[in-house]
C-alpha cells in the first residue's frame, strides 16, 4: 500500500512537472502568435488610414480640402512624448522645423490624428472607421506619410526613411513652366504653352504630353501621339501645344512626360498642370407652337 501511494505521488509530481514544462514552452509561442496577430491588425488599420490620406491628397490638389492646421497640427510636446521613442532626434527636429515655419502651407505639415480627428475632418465622406481606442497617427497628407507608435515600435507605410528626405545627389535639373498653369474660366477650348528649364549635365531624350482628366500620375503607356521637340526644349523656347477641345469638364489637366539623362543616368519625370475648365455641352431649348398661319 505504501509503495502504491509512493508511485501515485511520483506520477502526480511528474504530471505537474510536465505541465510546467509544457506551459514554459508554449507560453512564449502563444504570446508570439498573439503579438503577431495584433501587429497584423495594426498594419491593416494603417493601410485603411493610408487610403484616406491618399484621397485627401487628391482633394488638396483640386482645392477641395485643407487640413485643419490650428486644431490637428502636432505640437512639439506631443511629438516628443508620443513618437519620440520611435523617431530619431534628427527626424523630430525636421518635423518641428516644418511645422514651425509660417511660410510652409498646411498640406505639407504633420498632424496628430485619431478616430475623432478623422471624423471631424472627413465626416461621412471618404473616411476610415474602426481605429482602435487611443491609437494615434502621425500624418503628412502631401508626402502620404502615415506612422504609428505600436508598443514602442515604428509602423509606417514607407519602406524607406519616412521623415528625412534623401539628399538630392542629382546635379542636373528638369522643370516646366505652364503658361497658363490651369484656367478656371469656362471656354470652348483651352490652350497652353510650355517653357523648359534644363540644368547642366542634363540631356532631354524624349517628351510627350496629353490632356487628361486623371489627377494621379498616369502610366507611361498612356502618353501616345503628341510629342514635343527636344531641341526646342533644350533651347528654352516657348512651345505652343495642341489645344484641348471637344471636351467638357472642370478637371482637365495637361500632363507632360520627359525622358532624359542626368550625368549619364537615364531618368523619367512627369509634370502636371493645374485644372482647366472646358465646356462643349450642346445647347438645349424648348419651344411651343400656339398657332400655325397658312
Secondary structure, DSSP 4 states (H G I P E B T S, - for coil): -HHHHHHHHHHHHHHHHHHHHHHHHHHHHHHHHHHHHHHHHHHHHHHHHHHHHHHHHHHHHTTS----HHHHBPPHHHHHHHHGGGS-HHHHHHHHHHHT-TTS-GGGS-EEE-HHHHHHHHTTSS----PPTT--EEEETTTTEEEEEETTEEEES-SS-SSSPPP------EEEEEESS-EEEEESEE--EEEEEE-TTEEEEEEEEEEES--S---GGG--S-B--HHHHHTT--EEPPPEES--EEEEEEEEEEEEEETTEEEEEEEE---EEE--PPP------S----
